[in-house]
Amino acid sequence: MSRQDIEKKNSPIKTVYLSYTVLLIVLVFLLVLHARKSLIQYEASQPERIMEQITASLHASGLKTEIAAADTDYMEEVIKGFSIPVEKSISCNEYETDSEYISNLNSALTAENADIKYTMTGEDYSDGSFTYAFSVNGKHFADAKLIPGDSYSRLIFLKITEWKPVNLYVERNDDRHSVTVSMPQGMTAYINGKEISKDHITASVSMPELDYCRKYTEIPEIVTMEVPGFMDTPSVSICNASGEIINCEASDDGNGNLSFETGYETPAMPEDLKEKVLDMAHTYSLFFTRDLPGAVASIDPIRPLFPEDSEYLKLAETYRRQDMEIIVAHTGTAFISDSVSEYTVYSKDCFSCRISFTKTMNMYGQEIKDDTDNTYYFVRIDNEWKIADIE
């Protein structure tokens, strides 16, 4: 058999073999394409892709009432967008709102360098759902839940599941802080522009040094109010009865709990009032050295200085009767180094001030000095200032 005859006889076999090889190559290629497509679909269907869409949406638009995640491309596979509601659980007290927190959070989310991350935190084996926690710049702010939907298999062993986000649950679990304010009654304290309710009063203290004044007029007590449950540092202001803001610095215990404390007001003392109280103190001093006309006969010269039932009038009468006669004769009584300071207003009808002076007298040819440095408490009775107490 010639060579040509042999080649003619083998030609159909070669054709079949070549066709089979080409077909096999095509099938392998198609199988590879199918496997690649299946793997891409499998990867695109992972819960992480949904979380990435939510993360991208938060970075682009921040928090709204609804998260609208756009379609995204993943290795030539289009992952469909979706919309999910945003639920908020930000517990605030009556003096705080969540609007400022949400505003600050949105600023952090949409910042160019925002570091938004998600972390899987749990799996519910009853329904197959996953839960994830979101954080921005290392601070947790929300949780999301994904539940499994329809599933199908590719390449026999690949299970592709359609994951559905339920919602984005925004919450805040920061440490809580308190604000404590101590101030006289009659003043008003505000937190974030809202007046602190009397329901928050935890203590009320009467100043013992004002007991004598309290016999003749009402004295505001020092009240303490405490408001707990703050997440952010609040704005606190205290106003006096005239509505003027009082300068009061806060103290911090190191844990974010703020305390504000202010006492009775200490404004500048009117000059005419200074002269009046100094004259009253001089008059009272002159009584005890027999320098007031009529002082030997009665206490009438100093009676206008005190309330009618004042213990000081009783003491003065006892002194007049028992000790005034021992006062040695003297001349040239005068006052030097007068000073009125530490003016403190407790109410419109009560104040105190520190009065100091030196009284000089000539006695046996020598100058005698008597120093006075006391705190005087005054009350207004029938529109006249009276000395209620001396310390």
Summary of the structure (lengths in Angstrom):
residues: 391
radius of gyration: 44.8
end to end distance: 146.3
largest distance: 172.4
contacts: 1054
relative contact order: 0.09
helix: 30%
strand: 41%
